[in-house]
Amino acid sequence: MSSGSHGERKPEAELGLLDATMIGMGAMIGAGIFVLTGLAAEIAGPAAIAVFALNGVVTAFTGLSYAELASAIPKSGGGYAFVREVFDDLSSFLMGWMLWFAYMIAGALYALGFAPNFLELLHVYGFAPAPDQVGAVALPLLDAAVPVSVGLAFTAVLLLVALNAASTAASGSVETIFTLVKVGILVVFVAFGALSPMFSTAEFQPLFPADGGAFAILPAMGLTFIAFEGYDLITTVTEEVKNPRENIPKAIFLSLAVTVVVYLAVVTVAVGTLGAQGLAEAGEAGIAQAATEFMPTGLPVIQNGGAIIVFGAVFSTLTALNAVVIASSRVAFSMGREGQLLPSIGQLHHRFGTPFVAIIASAVVMLGSVALPTKSAGNMSSLFFLLSFIVVNGAVIRLRRERPDMKRPYEMPYYPVPPILGIVLNLVLTGVLVWYLVQTDPLALVLSVGWILLGGLAYLGLNRWRSAGEAGGTGTPADAVPQEDD
């Protein structure tokens, strides 16, 4: 246990540079690369390779802002902590409220993605029927039946929540191990694909589809942008990382760089072996189909190409789920510590030294989010992330103007070009997403507005409760945060 300048307990710095990097990579290299590649090829043809490269560039602009802010404001909470530093009380609350929910519903989606992949893994080895043939489990006490997939999703969440509640170091180690396994599986996929006769005769022309031309890249970018969300999770655990002013920016850049390289290698091999048309026809199973075409059969344990991709998908969903369990709880913890949520949420467990109540609160909402329509939940998460990226880019500009002499171990190059480009590009993507939601998923917009309105009510209620506490002389929630020496 360590204490800040006001005597409050601070999180232990137990995570190294590798652990922080793996949190970002674990979230980014999730199930997206397995299911989005075929869909991108369907829209953009062989230019799907350029789609992932351009999204990496767009993401990098906001990554630079996160890196600079993390080096200047070494506090846990990610984008919320940065906005709290430079904007007013209501703005920072709404930022934290959106981020908290975005991470939690993303966790529900990862848990639901884990279930069918795990069932498929059991099916590959003959331990269970195909996922679409698995029914429900009866619960006599509740006079109800729960689908096996939902039960597995709940189990995955509960196990990772228990791990995170017991030990930050253990959850970080699990994230590192699982992410390395996942990347190793993708490296095997790329190696076999690049050496296959299919790849040696690959055709990448015509690069663009006939019906859309180069403009087909834009909708494909919008579809696959979610695959690059995750580096921001690194900043949610800032105070639990050793030497955060240097290691957090390094972890952001390393996670982004490695992720982009992995994505480009996987997509290039998939297009080069299966072809853009074959990849498009396979859709969400594109990577698995490509692996089946060129991976040898009879491999020890793995057996065949399809099995190795199922392995990768299982580890991908688990690492992504663990990463958002970590991130959502740290945002809630930071808000509680600042007095913007109940004070118990902003306290560390007396024995485990983890934000125990914040983890449990996040898990409850995450489990409840399993009931949301999958498509709407994914769209809500993307919308809130895009809005938060816009605000974070604005925060770095405002902090530069208001506190130019602030200690910044890392300063982005060519300021203010990167944050301005980050704002413009994320605004464009937000506008495209909102237009898409109006046309195809108005429920997601309604639920998003509803969550923000609920946040406004919570903000007013907490302020009234805090005022009543002051008037009654019972004190207010602790709002002192650990201070770093400049």
Beta strands, then each sheet from edge to edge (+ up, - down):
strand 1: 2-3
strand 2: 9-10
strand 3: 136-139
strand 4: 144-147
sheet 1: 1+ 2-
sheet 2: 3+ 4-
end
